[in-house]
């Protein structure tokens, strides 16, 4: 199933910013999109947001899943994925204005942030893309760079003075959409990656080659 989940941030909701626009755009690529509602967005609690994600994501993640998260939604998503032991690898993770540390200009989020336990090495995604604004007054670009470093990726930096909000004109987000489509256009047969389905579907061939090696090749060596 081709599904996408959009995770909003602090003081936002499912109707904020570019979320609905992106959901509509991804329908053209045969993706079912859900913008996940997170409760009490002006006074969030980490446990409540974790539960909200679990209610909507549990049992729905697969090799075609895409997750887009913004701001506080980023650390929330990473915290959730860090603690899913048997979750399949998802297709892509797109993190906008993300961070994994307390923010000097938002001390009211300190308690929330300190209650998370992000373990980037346990985040199971085939592709990870991080995006930041060059001049973000809410989440400094350096915080996003530090998160990117933890994830082992480079930050995509957009020249912009802001936080990718609708009040800044971000009712659409073409750069993000382009990043997503670029990932979708990549094949699963990249160097070093063999989809499990291909392996299973060709088990009979693997058996034949092994049998050939066991029975035929020794006879050939004896003949010489």
N, C-alpha and C positions, 0 to 999 in steps of 0.2 A: 504493500500500500504506500502510495506517495503522500506523505503527510508532513506538514510544517506546523511548528508551534512558535508563537511570538510571545515573548515574556517582557512585560512592561516594567518600568522602574518606579522610583519614589515619586509620590504625588501624581502619578499618571493613572490612566485607566485604559480599557480596551478601545476607547474611541479617540485616544490621544495621538498626536503627531502624524506619522506616516504609516501607522500599523494597518489601518483598513485599506489604504491604497495598495500596500504590498500584498495583502491577502488577495485582493482582487486581481492584481497582476499575476500572481502565481497560479491562479485558476487557469490561465492560458497555457500553463505548462503541466496541467493535469495534477495539480497538487491541491489536496484538501487542507485548508488552513484554519487553525484555531488560535485566536488571541486569548490567552488564558487570563481569567479574572483573578486578581490577587487582592485579598481583603484588607480593609483599613489602611489604604495606601498612604494616608498622611501620618499615620502612626504605626508603621509596620512592625510585626513581630516575626523573627526568623522562623520560629516553629510553625506559625500559621501559614507562612508563605511556602515552607517546605511541604506541608500537608496539602496545600492547594495544588502544588506541582504534582505531587504524588497522585492525587485524585484524577488528574487529567493526563498524566504521562504513563502511569503504570500499565504495562502490558501493550503499549502502543508504539514503542520505539522499535525501529527496524533498520535495515541497511539502506533504505531510501529516505529516512527521516532527516529533516532539516530543522534546526532550532535557531531562532534569531532572538537575541536578548539585548536589552538596552539599559545602561546605567546600573542601578541597584539590581535590576533583573539579571545582570551578568554574574555577579557573585552568588546570587540566589540559585541560578541555573548550575553553575560550576559546583556549588556546595551539594546540590541534589545529585548530580551525576557522579560526584566523588564517592557517594555512598550506595551506589547501585552495583552490587557484586555480579549479578547475572543478566545485566542489560546488554543486548546486542550492540555491536558497533554501529553508530549512526553515520549517515552520509556527510553531514556538514554542520558546523557550529559557527555562527556568525555573531561576534560579540562587539557591540557598539558602545563606545565610551565606558569601557569596563575597568575594573580595579579589583584588587584583592588586599586592601589595606584601609585603615581609617583615613578619613578626609578632614583636613584642618578646617575647611569652611563649612563642614556639615557635622559638627560634634554630636548632634542629636541622633546620628546613625551609628555612633560608636558601639553602643550595646548590641545592636543588630549585627554589625560586622564582626564583632568579637565572638558572637555565638555561632558563626560559620566556621567550617573547617575544610577549606578547599584543598584537595590533593590532586594537583594537575596531572600527575602521572597515572591517575586512575580514571581520567576523563577519556572515554572511549569513542573517539570520533575520527573518521577517515581524514577529514579536512577541518582545519580551524582557521578562521579569518578574524583578525581584530582590526577595528577601525576607530580612529580618533580624530578629533578636530585639532588643528594646530594651536588654537587659542581657546581652550575650553575653561570657562570660569568655574565650573562645577567639579569636573574631574580633570585634573591637570594631565596633559598628554604624557608626562613622565610616569604617572601612575599606570596608565595604560601600557606604556612601554615595558614597565616592570612586570606587569601581568603577562604580556606577550612573551617576555623572556622565560617566565616560568612555564609557559605552554610550548616553548620552543619554536615560536613563529616571529615574523617581523610585522610591526604595526603598519597598517595602511593609513597614512595621514592625509587628511583633506584640509586644504586651506580654508578655514572657517573660524570665525569668532563666535563660538556658541556651543550648544550641547545637543544639536540636532533635534530641536523642539519645533512644534508647530508655530509658536510665537516668534520664531526666527525665520519663518517661511518654509520650514521643512514639513510640508504636507505630502511630499513625495520624496523618494530617496533613490535616484537613478543609479548612483555609484554602488550602493548596496545591492540593488537588483542585478547590476552587471556582474558583481562578484559571485552572486548566487548562481546565475546562469552559466558563468564560466566553470563553476564546479560541476554543474549538471552536464556540461558538454564534455567533461573529462570522462574517459572510459574507465571501467573497473579493471582493465587489463594493463594498468601501468606497470612499469618494471618493478619486479619484486612482489607483485600482488596478484594472487590467483584466487578468484571468488570460490568459496566453499562449494557452491552449486556446480561449478565446472568440475571440481575435483570429484564430487560424488557421481555426477553423470558420466564420468569417464573411468570409473573404477574397473569396468570390464576390460578396458584397454590396458590399464595398468597391470591387471592380472595376467593378460595374454603376454605382455612383454616380460614379466617376471618369469612366467612359465617357459618362455622361449629361452631366456637366459639360463634357466636351471637345467633344461633338457638338451637344447641344441648346441649351445656354445661349448660345453665340456666335451661333446662328441667330436666337434671340429678340432679342438686342441689335441685330442687323442689321435686323430687322423694324421696330424703333422708329426 
